[in-house]
Amino acid sequence: MFKDLFKKKEEQPDQKRKIENIVVFIIILIVTVLIINNMWSSNENKEKDNNSDNSKVLANAISDETTTSEQENLEKSLEDILESIEGVGKVKVLIKYSESSTVVAMYNETNSESNSQEADEEGVTKSTIESETKKEIAYSEEGGTSKPITEKVIMPVIEGAIVSAQGASNANVKSSIVSAIEAITGLAVHKIQVFEMKSN
């Protein structure tokens, strides 16, 4: 009889230990799952940030290339037109811009909305609506490479123009140059400076 009592007393601490071990195991498991979940979500956020940074870099690169080529094209076109005017001779044109052009990329936009309802102890139902908008730059495939699709290009503002021309010593030729630059750029006359080109 005494042996049975001792066995029961010995079994009770063993059962308590087993329960404590199970509880500790469950707590460790929950903490591990939370840490892993947190690591995954931070990795996803980093990938999203990297993608958006890459898109910005691509858009900026396109903006710089577009600005440079369009500025050079305008200057070259003006030089060609001015050289065709009687008496102007050889011409060099410099256009001053206030800022670089801005490329506005086209975006794919996805909207999602979730509605959750919770009832408290008093039976009052609370409704929560969560909406999320994701914007990603739209790309097109060209020759095996992805390029952002451009919605529009906002051109820079022209601040002034300097022209160096061989025939600028003649007042009529100088007036013709100023009129031509004014017509193309929309600049005010005082922002267009015309100088005689030095002879070689």
N, C-alpha and C positions, 0 to 999 in steps of 0.2 A: 504494500500500500504506500509506504513512504517512497519507494522507488518510483511509483507512478506519479506522485506529486512532484518529485524532483525533475522528472522528465518533462512534465507540463511546464514547470517554471523555466526550464532550460529552453523549451521550444518557443516561449513567448518572446524572449529577447531576439531569437533568431528571426522570428516573423517580423519584428519591428525593424531589424536591420535590413531585411529584404525589402520592406516597404520604403524605408529611407533610401536604400540604393536605387530603387525604381524611380522615386521622386527626383533624386539627384540626376539620374540618367536623363529623365524627361526635361529637366531644366537645362542641362547641358545641350541636349538636342535642339531645344527651342532657341537658345542663344546662338548656336551654330547656324541654324537656318536663317535667323535674322541677320547675322554677319554676312553670310553668302548673298542674301537678297540685297543688302546694302551695297556690297561690292559690285553686283551686276548692274544695279541702277546707276551707280556712279560711272561705270564703264560706258553705259549707254549714253549718259549725259555728255561724257567726254567725246564720244564718237559724233554726237550731234553737233557739239561745239566745233570739232575739227572740220566737219562737213560744211558748216556755215562759214568758218574762216576760209576754207579752200574756195568756196563760192565767192566770198568777198574779194579774195586775191585775184581770182579769175576775172571778175567784173572790173576790178581796178586795172588789171593788165590790159584788158580790152579797151577801157576808157583811155589809158595813156597812149596806146597804139592809134586809136581812132583820132584823138586830139592832135597828135603830131602829124599824121598823114593829112588830115583835113586842113590844118594850118599851112602846111607846106603847099598843098594843092591850091589854096586861095592865093597865097603869095605868088606862086608860079603863074597862075591864071592872070593875076593883075599885071605881072611883068610882061607876059605875052601880049595882053591887050594894049598896055601903054606903049610898048615898042612899035605897035602897028599904027600909032597916031603920028601924023606928019610932024617932023621936027623934034620928036622926043629923043630918038636915038636909043642907046643902051640904057637899061633901067635895072635898079635893084630895089626891092620892096621889103620892108619889115613891118609886120603887124604885131601890135602889143595887145595881149588878152588879159582880162582881169582875173580869170580863173580857168582851170582846165574844164573840159567838157565832162558831163556826167552821163554814164550809161545806165539806163534803168532796165534791169533784167526782168524777164517775164517769170512769174511765180505760179507754181501749182499750189492751190490752197485747199486744205481739207478741214472741214469743221465737224466736230463730234460733240454730242450732248448726252449727258446721263442724268437721270432723275431718280433720286432715292427718297424714300419716305420712312420716317421713324416715329414710333408711338411711345410716349413716355408713360410713367406710372399712372398718371391721371387720365390717360386715354386721348390726350391731345396729340394729333399727328402733325409732324413737322416735315415739310417737303423741301428738299435741297436739290437745286439744279446746277450741275457743273458743265461748263462748256469749254472746249479746248480747240484752238485754231493752230494748225501747222502750216507754215509757209516754206516751200522749198523751191530753189531756183530751177526752172525748166531747162532741160538740155536737149540738144539735137545731135545726132550722130553724123559726123562728116569725116569720111576717110578713116574710120576706125577710132577717131577721137571724139570725145564729148565736148561740145561748146555750148555755153549758155545762150539761150534765145534772148535776143535784145528786143524789148518792147519799144523803146525810143531812146534817142540820144539828145540830151539837152546841151546845146552848143554854148561855148563860153561867150562872154560879152567882150566885144572889141572896144578897147580903150583909146587906141591911137594908131597912127600910121606914119612911117617915115619913108620917103621916096628919094632915091638918088638917081638923077637922070642927066644925060649928056646935054640935052637941050633946055635945061631948066633955067638958063640965064635969060631966055626969051620970056617976057611976061605973059604972052598969049599961050605959049606951050605950058608954062607953069600953071596957068588958070585951067587949061584943059586937063592936066594931070589931077589937080585938086577936084575938079568936077567929076572925073571918072571914079576916083577913089570914094568920093562922097556918095555917088550913085550906087556903088557896089556894097559898101560897108554900112552906109547910113550914119557915118560919123559927121559931127559938126565940123565946119571948115577950120576952126581954130585947133582941132585935134589932128589935122593933116599937115605935116611939115615936108616941104619939097626943097631939095638942095641940088646944086649943080655937081655932077660927078667929075672928079678930077681926071684930067687927061693923062694917059700913060706916056 
